[in-house]
Amino acid sequence: MSASRGREQVTIYTDDKVALRHAVTRYRQAMNASDLTSTETQPERRNYDKLTDHINRVRTEAQRFAAQQLERFRRWMASHEQHYAR
């Protein structure tokens, strides 16, 4: 079977009219990309996304903590600079 591309009408060429008529009248629900993925993989993807979000939050918090500690150490060194300069 082949079909021409048309906006308002289409021309279909086939060598089996009965099979074409059967295929056209058969009901099939339209599918989208989500329907094509396994329902078992969807929860895995959600878990992966949750874990990634958690890792990003932990990384951000660790960077903030490290910056605070570094600044605290710098202030301490500045206040004790004269003591260690002797």
C-alpha positions as CSV (number, residue, x, y, z in Angstrom):
1,M,0.0,0.0,0.0
2,S,1.1,3.6,-0.6
3,A,-0.6,6.9,-0.1
4,S,-0.2,10.3,-1.6
5,R,0.3,13.3,0.8
6,G,-2.6,15.6,0.7
7,R,-4.2,18.2,2.9
8,E,-7.8,17.9,1.7
9,Q,-7.8,14.5,0.0
10,V,-5.6,11.4,-0.2
11,T,-5.2,8.9,-2.9
12,I,-4.4,5.3,-1.7
13,Y,-2.9,2.7,-4.0
14,T,-3.3,-1.0,-2.9
15,D,-3.4,-4.4,-4.4
16,D,-5.6,-5.8,-1.6
17,K,-8.8,-3.8,-1.3
18,V,-10.4,-6.1,1.3
19,A,-7.3,-5.9,3.6
20,L,-7.2,-2.1,3.3
21,R,-10.9,-1.8,4.1
22,H,-10.4,-4.1,7.2
23,A,-7.4,-2.0,8.4
24,V,-9.2,1.3,8.0
25,T,-12.3,0.1,9.9
26,R,-10.3,-1.5,12.8
27,Y,-10.3,0.7,15.9
28,R,-7.0,1.6,17.5
29,Q,-6.6,4.1,20.3
30,A,-4.0,6.7,19.5
31,M,-0.8,6.4,21.4
32,N,1.7,8.9,22.7
33,A,5.3,8.6,23.8
34,S,4.3,7.8,27.4
35,D,2.2,4.9,26.2
36,L,5.3,3.4,24.5
37,T,7.4,3.2,27.7
38,S,6.9,0.4,30.0
39,T,4.9,1.1,33.1
40,E,7.7,-0.6,35.1
41,T,10.3,1.9,33.9
42,Q,8.3,5.0,34.8
43,P,8.6,4.5,38.6
44,E,12.3,3.9,38.1
45,R,12.6,7.2,36.2
46,R,10.8,9.0,39.0
47,N,13.1,7.4,41.6
48,Y,16.1,8.5,39.5
49,D,14.8,12.0,39.3
50,K,14.2,12.2,43.0
51,L,17.7,10.9,43.7
52,T,19.2,13.4,41.3
53,D,17.3,16.2,43.0
54,H,18.5,15.0,46.4
55,I,22.1,14.8,45.3
56,N,22.0,18.3,43.9
57,R,20.5,19.7,47.1
58,V,23.2,17.9,49.2
59,R,26.0,19.2,46.8
60,T,24.7,22.8,47.1
61,E,24.5,22.6,50.9
62,A,28.0,21.1,51.1
63,Q,29.4,23.9,49.0
64,R,27.7,26.5,51.2
65,F,29.0,24.8,54.3
66,A,32.6,24.7,52.9
67,A,32.5,28.3,51.9
68,Q,31.3,29.3,55.4
69,Q,34.1,27.2,57.1
70,L,36.7,28.7,54.8
71,E,35.6,32.2,55.6
72,R,35.6,31.4,59.3
73,F,39.1,30.0,59.0
74,R,40.3,33.1,57.2
75,R,38.8,35.4,59.9
76,W,40.5,33.3,62.6
77,M,43.9,33.4,60.7
78,A,43.6,37.2,60.4
79,S,42.9,37.6,64.1
80,H,45.8,35.4,65.0
81,E,48.2,36.7,62.4
82,Q,50.3,38.7,64.8
83,H,50.7,35.8,67.2
84,Y,52.1,33.5,64.4
85,A,54.2,36.2,62.7
86,R,56.8,36.3,65.7
